[in-house]
Amino acid sequence: MTLFEKISSVKQVLANLLRLMTRRHRILMILVLALTIGFSLVETVGISAIMPFISVVSNPKLLEAGFYKTVFDLSGFATPEKFIIVLGISIIIFYLFRGVYSIVLAYITKRYSMAIHAYFSKKLFKINLSVPYKIYAQKNSAEIIHSINKETVYTGTVAFHFLNICSEIFTILMVYAVIVYLNWKMTIVITGILLVFVIIILSYLAKISSIQGKIKFTSGRNISRVLKESLGNLKYVKLKGNEDEILKTYNSALEKSNKSELVTHVLGVMPKSILESLGFSFLIAVVVFIVWIYKDASLVIPIISMYALALYRILPSVHRMLQEINGIIYSEETIENVLNGISQPVEEEGSDSLDFGRAIRLENISFKYMTGGEVISGVSLEIKKGEKIAVTGESGGGKSTLVDIIIGIHKPVLGKVYIDGTVITDNNIRSWRKKIGYIPQSIYLFDGTVAENVAFGSALDDEKITTALKKANIWDFLSHKDGIHTKVGDGGIQLSGGQQQRIGIARALYDDPEVLVLDEATSSLDNETEQKIMDEIYSVSALKTLIVIAHRLTTVDRCDRKIRIENGKVTGIQ
């Protein structure tokens, strides 16, 4: 990819970022840019004031004629010494103001970029919570977490880079105008020399930064994936004894990530060293040349001093601008991924009233995932309120998918689901889901208290939590510990399998659902524990509609009806 293609790519990334920003963010960006322009003016005035001050200090006779005399007469000072002292103090005060301005601007700019990051992080999180479940099911959760938590940082970083680029451009242009006014011939010569090197350096950095950015993107995701998969399955890792292989994979990804950052850091330092060496070497060469030819450099010292100050300000600006461009190119792959994530289709879901008093009816339901053929094909059935229904069949036959359609997780490709004659739509889907209590095969318990795990993000109500735990027949065990404040450990490691399942039951009962769903919820338990838990479930669901997905017939022997699903179709109802 050529330099111009890279610059075009940077423009596209910035355009996409601006397009996805809110109106408020764009207005704030304009305000920050206005402050940036103001700082560039302050910088220019600060540099421009140095040469006259040095000229007057080195040669007070300048106050006797021309522009300097006019300013001196208007000031009303009796002696040149007082004028010089007051001028010096004024410049000091001005530079103090400049310092405060720069600190405030740095704070505002960084805070703005952090606000952009927070906005995109929250938005991406919200979108991933709202995407159709069949889309989410095809993704890697570690990559999603990495994108929300890490990759969105680059949106704020790119905004920060863009603002800094604008700041440096304005500063360079204004300071450059001053030195052009002083001596346009020398300025053009210096510009020509430095511009050639800037183009060469930028071309080189653009290519390397793009490569390193892709390496960083891939290795960062690999690091997150290895950590999640290994720490989430530590028991299996220890049983297999493959810690060395996992560490090797992790170390490889980490080394690639660190090497990428190291290369990028070194490349970021290079332009400053090269440009400063060239610029100041040229100025020294000019002074040496003048001394060699004219034997006296006193006449050009003020101008050379001004050029030195200008270069001292411009060269770091050029260097920082190259770094900012380099940073945007480095972030290209990550930004593209974040923007793709934000552009995902989402489900607009409402909470219109939906009553369940008679029956759930499926009418000619068909469903398929993003890839592959139909998983559910032409299924029609009715579940009456209060019924205990078993859904059986071989693995992969479509049992869980069918139940996911019933409870509103999946939307049928064809057909409709009715609740008391009312079709489940996007407008009322949330109302229907709130009536569902779901107990999966694998209960996810995070490292918190029993209360936090039962409420699972809902408002904590100690009385409701205790009631749910009593119904799940685990309160006696917890009462001998710290009650609802008992710690469960990461993944529920401090609890047995049966206790974890009971916490899952309590979670499902917390909001007093009308429909209780068990998705292979006891398949990993021994027969005795399974029987106890099923007794508890049948007890707490006496007045509820119960849908049980199971392989073992003993698990569903007390159900009113057994519906067998094979190859996505109902093949039998008992």
C-alpha positions in Angstrom: 0.0 0.0 0.0 1.4 3.4 -1.0 1.7 6.5 1.2 -1.2 8.2 -0.6 -3.4 5.1 -0.1 -2.5 5.1 3.6 -3.4 8.7 3.9 -6.7 7.9 2.2 -7.2 5.1 4.6 -6.6 7.4 7.5 -9.2 9.9 6.1 -11.7 7.0 5.8 -11.2 5.9 9.4 -11.7 9.5 10.6 -14.7 9.9 8.4 -16.3 6.8 9.8 -15.5 7.8 13.3 -17.1 11.2 12.8 -20.1 9.7 11.1 -20.8 7.4 14.1 -20.2 10.1 16.7 -23.2 11.8 18.3 -24.1 15.4 17.4 -22.8 16.5 20.9 -19.4 14.8 20.3 -19.0 16.6 17.0 -19.9 20.0 18.5 -17.5 19.4 21.3 -14.8 18.5 18.8 -15.3 21.8 17.1 -15.0 23.6 20.4 -11.8 21.7 21.2 -10.4 22.6 17.8 -11.2 26.2 18.4 -9.2 26.0 21.7 -6.4 24.3 19.7 -6.3 27.2 17.1 -6.2 29.6 20.0 -3.2 27.8 21.5 -1.5 27.9 18.1 -1.9 31.7 18.1 -0.5 31.9 21.6 2.5 29.7 20.5 3.1 31.9 17.5 3.0 35.1 19.5 5.3 33.6 22.1 7.9 32.7 19.5 7.6 36.0 17.6 8.2 38.0 20.7 11.6 36.4 21.4 13.5 37.8 18.4 12.6 41.5 19.0 13.5 41.1 22.7 16.9 39.5 21.9 17.5 42.2 19.2 16.8 45.1 21.6 18.8 43.5 24.5 21.8 42.9 22.2 21.5 46.3 20.5 19.6 49.0 22.5 20.3 51.5 19.8 17.5 49.9 17.7 15.1 51.8 19.9 16.3 55.1 18.3 14.8 54.5 14.9 12.1 52.7 12.9 9.5 50.3 14.3 11.3 49.8 17.6 11.4 53.6 18.2 7.6 53.8 17.6 6.9 51.1 20.1 9.3 52.7 22.6 7.7 56.1 22.3 4.2 54.7 22.7 5.2 52.8 25.8 6.1 56.1 27.6 9.2 54.7 29.4 11.9 57.2 30.2 14.9 54.9 29.6 15.6 51.9 27.3 16.5 49.9 30.4 13.0 50.2 31.9 11.4 49.4 28.6 13.6 46.2 28.3 12.8 45.1 31.9 9.1 45.6 31.5 9.2 43.8 28.1 11.0 40.9 29.6 8.6 40.6 32.5 5.6 40.8 30.1 7.1 37.9 28.1 7.6 35.9 31.3 3.9 36.5 32.2 2.8 35.6 28.7 4.8 32.3 28.9 3.3 31.5 32.3 -0.2 32.0 30.7 0.9 29.8 27.8 1.9 27.1 30.2 -1.5 27.2 32.0 -3.3 27.2 28.6 -1.3 24.2 27.4 -2.2 22.2 30.6 -5.9 23.1 30.4 -5.9 22.2 26.7 -4.2 18.9 27.4 -6.8 18.1 30.1 -9.7 19.0 27.8 -8.4 17.1 24.8 -7.6 13.9 26.9 -11.0 14.1 28.6 -12.7 14.4 25.3 -10.9 11.4 23.9 -11.8 9.4 27.0 -15.4 10.4 26.6 -15.3 9.1 23.0 -13.8 5.8 24.2 -16.5 5.5 26.9 -19.2 6.2 24.4 -18.1 3.6 21.9 -17.4 1.0 24.7 -20.9 1.4 26.1 -22.5 1.5 22.7 -20.7 -1.7 21.5 -21.6 -3.4 24.8 -25.2 -2.4 24.3 -25.3 -3.6 20.7 -23.8 -7.0 21.6 -26.5 -7.3 24.3 -29.1 -6.5 21.6 -27.9 -8.5 18.6 -30.1 -11.5 17.5 -29.0 -14.5 19.6 -28.3 -16.6 16.6 -25.7 -14.0 15.5 -24.2 -13.9 18.9 -24.0 -17.7 19.1 -21.6 -17.8 16.2 -19.0 -15.5 17.8 -16.2 -16.0 20.3 -17.1 -14.4 23.6 -13.4 -13.7 24.4 -13.1 -11.7 21.2 -16.3 -9.8 22.0 -15.0 -8.9 25.5 -11.6 -7.9 24.1 -13.3 -5.7 21.6 -15.5 -3.9 24.1 -12.9 -3.6 26.8 -9.7 -3.0 24.8 -10.3 -2.2 21.2 -12.7 0.6 21.8 -9.8 2.4 23.6 -8.5 3.1 20.1 -11.6 5.1 19.1 -10.7 7.7 21.8 -7.1 7.4 20.8 -7.8 8.1 17.2 -9.9 11.2 18.2 -7.0 12.3 20.4 -4.6 11.8 17.4 -6.8 13.8 15.1 -7.0 16.7 17.6 -3.3 16.7 18.1 -2.7 16.6 14.3 -4.9 19.7 13.9 -3.1 21.4 16.8 0.3 20.7 15.3 -0.8 21.8 11.8 -2.0 25.1 13.0 1.1 25.7 15.1 3.4 24.8 12.2 1.6 27.0 9.7 1.6 30.1 12.0 5.2 29.7 13.1 6.1 29.0 9.5 4.5 32.2 8.4 6.7 34.2 10.8 9.9 32.7 9.5 8.8 33.1 5.9 8.3 36.8 6.7 11.8 37.0 8.2 13.6 35.3 5.3 11.6 33.5 2.7 14.6 32.2 0.7 16.3 30.5 3.7 12.9 29.1 4.8 12.2 27.5 1.4 15.6 25.9 1.4 15.2 24.4 4.9 11.6 23.4 4.1 12.7 21.6 0.9 15.4 19.6 2.7 13.2 18.6 5.6 10.1 17.9 3.4 12.0 15.2 1.5 13.0 13.5 4.7 9.5 13.8 6.1 8.0 12.1 3.0 10.5 9.3 3.2 10.0 8.8 6.9 6.2 8.9 6.7 6.2 6.4 3.8 8.4 4.0 5.8 6.4 4.4 9.0 3.0 4.0 7.3 4.0 0.6 5.9 5.6 -0.7 9.1 2.8 0.7 11.4 0.1 -1.0 9.3 1.8 -4.3 9.6 2.5 -3.9 13.3 -1.1 -2.8 13.9 -2.4 -6.0 12.4 0.0 -8.1 14.4 -1.1 -6.2 17.6 -4.7 -6.8 16.8 -4.4 -10.5 16.2 -2.0 -11.2 19.1 -4.2 -9.2 21.5 -7.2 -11.3 20.6 -5.2 -14.5 20.9 -4.0 -13.4 24.4 -7.6 -12.8 25.6 -8.8 -16.1 24.1 -6.0 -18.2 25.7 -6.6 -16.6 29.1 -10.3 -17.1 29.0 -10.2 -20.7 27.7 -7.5 -21.9 30.0 -8.5 -20.1 33.3 -12.2 -21.0 32.6 -11.3 -24.7 32.3 -8.5 -24.9 34.8 -9.6 -28.3 36.2 -9.3 -29.8 32.7 -6.0 -28.2 32.1 -4.6 -29.8 35.3 -6.1 -33.1 34.4 -4.6 -33.1 30.9 -1.3 -31.7 32.2 -0.9 -29.5 29.2 0.1 -26.3 31.0 3.4 -26.1 29.0 1.5 -26.2 25.7 -0.9 -23.5 26.9 2.0 -21.3 28.3 3.8 -21.8 25.0 0.8 -20.5 23.0 0.3 -17.6 25.5 4.0 -16.7 25.4 4.1 -16.7 21.6 1.1 -14.3 21.4 2.5 -12.1 24.2 5.9 -11.9 22.5 4.3 -10.9 19.2 2.3 -8.2 21.0 5.3 -6.8 22.9 7.5 -6.9 19.8 4.9 -5.0 17.9 4.7 -2.3 20.6 8.5 -2.1 20.8 9.0 -1.7 17.0 6.2 1.0 17.0 7.9 2.8 19.9 11.3 2.9 18.3 9.9 4.0 15.0 8.1 6.8 16.8 11.4 8.1 18.2 13.2 8.0 14.9 11.6 11.0 13.1 12.4 13.4 16.0 16.1 12.4 16.1 16.5 12.6 12.3 14.6 15.9 11.8 16.3 17.7 14.7 19.7 16.6 13.7 19.1 17.8 10.1 17.4 21.1 11.0 19.9 22.3 13.6 22.9 21.0 11.7 21.7 23.2 8.8 21.4 26.3 11.0 24.9 25.7 12.5 26.2 25.3 8.9 24.7 28.6 7.9 26.4 30.4 10.9 29.8 28.7 10.1 29.4 29.7 6.4 28.7 33.4 7.3 31.7 33.5 9.7 33.9 32.0 7.1 32.8 34.4 4.3 32.1 37.6 6.3 34.2 37.1 9.4 31.3 38.4 11.5 28.0 36.7 12.4 26.6 39.4 14.7 24.2 40.7 12.1 22.5 37.4 11.6 22.5 36.2 15.2 18.9 37.5 15.9 17.6 35.9 12.8 19.4 32.7 13.4 18.1 32.7 17.0 14.6 33.1 15.7 15.1 30.2 13.3 16.5 28.1 16.1 13.4 28.9 18.2 11.1 28.3 15.3 12.7 24.9 14.5 12.8 24.1 18.2 9.0 24.4 18.1 8.3 23.2 14.5 10.4 20.1 14.5 8.8 18.5 17.6 5.4 19.4 16.0 6.3 17.7 12.8 7.5 14.7 14.9 4.4 14.6 16.9 2.2 14.9 13.8 4.1 12.0 12.2 3.5 10.0 15.4 -0.2 10.9 15.4 -0.6 9.8 11.8 1.4 6.7 12.6 -1.0 6.0 15.5 -4.1 6.3 13.4 -2.6 3.9 10.8 -1.6 1.5 13.7 -5.2 1.6 14.9 -6.7 1.0 11.5 -7.5 -2.7 11.9 -8.9 -2.3 15.4 -11.1 0.7 14.5 -12.5 -1.2 11.5 -13.4 -4.1 13.8 -15.1 -1.8 16.4 -17.0 0.0 13.6 -18.1 -3.3 12.2 -19.3 -4.3 15.7 -21.3 -1.1 16.0 -22.8 -1.7 12.6 -24.3 -5.1 13.6 -28.0 -5.5 13.2 -29.8 -5.2 16.5 -33.3 -6.2 17.8 -35.5 -3.3 18.7 -37.5 -4.9 21.5 -40.5 -3.5 23.4 -42.4 -4.2 26.6 -46.0 -4.0 25.4 -48.4 -5.8 27.7 -48.8 -9.6 27.1 -51.0 -11.8 29.3 -50.5 -15.6 29.7 -53.7 -17.2 31.0 -54.5 -20.1 28.6 -51.9 -21.5 26.3 -48.7 -21.1 24.2 -49.3 -22.1 20.6 -46.7 -22.7 17.9 -48.0 -22.5 14.3 -45.9 -24.0 11.5 -42.6 -22.9 13.0 -39.3 -23.2 11.0 -35.9 -21.9 12.0 -32.3 -22.0 10.7 -29.0 -20.5 11.9 -26.8 -18.2 9.8 -25.2 -21.2 8.1 -26.6 -24.6 7.4 -30.0 -26.0 6.8 -33.2 -25.9 8.8 -32.9 -26.9 12.5 -36.7 -26.7 13.1 -39.1 -27.5 10.3 -42.9 -27.0 10.3 -43.5 -27.6 14.0 -47.0 -26.9 15.4 -48.0 -27.6 19.0 -49.8 -26.2 22.0 -48.8 -26.0 25.6 -51.5 -25.2 28.1 -50.9 -23.0 31.1 -49.8 -25.1 34.1 -48.8 -28.1 32.0 -45.6 -30.0 32.6 -44.1 -30.7 29.2 -41.0 -32.8 28.4 -39.1 -32.3 25.2 -37.0 -35.3 24.4 -34.8 -36.6 21.5 -31.3 -37.3 20.4 -28.6 -34.6 20.7 -28.6 -32.2 17.7 -32.3 -33.0 17.0 -33.4 -29.4 17.7 -34.8 -29.7 21.3 -33.0 -26.7 22.8 -33.6 -24.6 19.6 -37.3 -25.3 19.7 -37.5 -24.3 23.4 -35.4 -21.2 22.7 -38.1 -20.2 20.1 -40.8 -20.8 22.7 -39.2 -18.6 25.3 -38.4 -15.8 22.8 -34.6 -16.2 22.5 -34.8 -17.1 18.8 -37.2 -15.7 16.3 -38.7 -18.2 13.8 -37.8 -17.8 10.2 -41.3 -19.0 9.3 -44.4 -19.4 11.4 -45.6 -17.6 14.5 -45.7 -18.1 18.3 -49.0 -17.1 20.0 -49.6 -16.4 23.7 -53.4 -16.6 24.4 -54.0 -15.8 20.7 -51.5 -12.8 20.7 -48.5 -13.1 18.4 -45.1 -12.6 20.0 -43.5 -9.7 18.2 -40.6 -7.2 18.8 -43.1 -5.0 20.6 -44.0 -7.4 23.3 -41.1 -9.8 23.5 -39.6 -8.3 26.7 -42.9 -8.8 28.5 -42.9 -12.5 27.5 -39.3 -13.1 28.5 -40.0 -11.7 31.9 -42.4 -14.5 32.5 -39.7 -17.1 31.9 -37.4 -18.7 34.5 -34.5 -20.5 32.8 -32.2 -23.2 34.3 -29.5 -24.2 31.9 -27.3 -27.3 32.0 -24.2 -25.3 33.0 -24.9 -22.7 35.7 -22.7 -19.6 35.3 -21.8 -18.3 38.8 -19.5 -15.3 39.0 -17.1 -14.5 41.8 -19.6 -12.8 44.2 -22.1 -13.5 46.9 -25.0 -15.8 46.6 -27.3 -12.8 46.7 -25.5 -11.2 43.8 -25.6 -14.4 41.8 -29.3 -15.0 42.4 -30.3 -11.4 41.5 -27.9 -11.5 38.6 -27.9 -7.8 37.8 -31.4 -7.0 39.1 -32.1 -4.9 42.2 -31.2 -6.8 45.4 -34.2 -7.7 47.6 -33.0 -9.8 50.6 -36.5 -11.1 51.3 -37.1 -12.3 47.7 -33.6 -13.8 47.6 -34.1 -15.7 50.8 -37.5 -17.0 49.6 -36.0 -18.2 46.3 -33.2 -20.0 48.1 -35.7 -21.7 50.4 -37.7 -22.9 47.4 -34.5 -24.2 45.8 -33.8 -26.1 49.1 -30.4 -24.6 49.7 -31.2 -22.2 52.5 -30.4 -24.7 55.2 -26.9 -25.1 53.9 -26.3 -21.3 53.5 -27.7 -20.5 56.9 -24.7 -22.3 58.5 -22.4 -20.1 56.5 -22.9 -16.4 55.7 -26.4 -16.7 54.4 -27.1 -14.8 51.3 -23.7 -13.1 51.6 -21.9 -16.4 51.2 -19.1 -16.2 48.6 -19.4 -18.8 45.8 -16.0 -18.3 44.2 -15.2 -17.8 40.5 -17.4 -20.2 38.5 -19.0 -21.4 41.8 -15.8 -23.3 42.6 -16.6 -23.3 46.4 -19.9 -25.1 45.8 -20.7 -28.7 44.7 -22.5 -29.4 41.4 -25.8 -29.9 43.2 -25.4 -26.6 45.1 -24.6 -24.7 42.0 -27.8 -26.1 40.3 -29.8 -25.0 43.3 -28.4 -21.5 43.1 -29.4 -21.6 39.4 -32.9 -22.7 40.4 -33.1 -19.8 42.9 -32.0 -17.4 40.2 -34.7 -18.7 37.9 -37.3 -18.3 40.7 -36.2 -14.9 41.9 -38.7 -12.9 39.7 -41.5 -15.4 40.3 -41.8 -16.5 36.6 -44.9 -18.1 35.1 -43.0 -20.5 32.9 -40.0 -22.5 34.2 -37.6 -24.1 31.7 -35.0 -26.7 32.4 -32.5 -27.2 29.6 -30.7 -30.4 30.4 -30.3 -28.9 33.8 -29.6 -32.1 35.7 -27.7 -34.2 33.1 -24.3 -33.7 34.7 -25.5 -34.8 38.2 -25.5 -38.2 39.7 -28.8 -40.0 39.9 -29.5 -39.3 43.6 -28.8 -35.6 43.4 -30.7 -35.4 40.1 -33.8 -37.0 41.7 -33.6 -34.6 44.7 -33.4 -31.5 42.5 -36.2 -32.7 40.2 -38.4 -33.3 43.3 -37.7 -29.7 44.3 -38.4 -28.4 40.7 -41.7 -30.2 40.5 -42.6 -28.9 43.9 -41.8 -25.2 43.2 -43.5 -25.4 39.7 -46.8 -26.9 40.9 -48.6 -23.7 39.8 -46.3 -22.9 36.9 -45.9 -24.1 33.3 -42.9 -26.4 33.2 -40.9 -27.2 30.1 -38.1 -29.8 30.6 -35.5 -30.7 28.0 -33.9 -34.0 29.0 -32.3 -37.3 27.7 -33.1 -39.4 30.7 -36.7 -40.6 30.8 -36.6 -40.8 34.6 -36.1 -37.0 34.6 -39.4 -36.4 32.9 -41.6 -39.3 34.1 -43.9 -37.0 36.0 -44.5 -34.7 33.0 -48.0 -34.5 31.6 -46.8 -34.9 28.0 -43.6 -35.9 26.3 -42.8 -34.3 22.9 -40.1 -36.1 20.9 -38.1 -34.0 18.4 -36.0 -35.6 15.7 -34.3 -33.8 12.9 -36.2 -30.6 13.7 -39.6 -32.2 13.6 -42.1 -33.5 16.1 -42.1 -37.3 15.7 -44.2 -38.2 18.7 -46.4 -36.9 21.5 -47.2 -39.0 24.5 
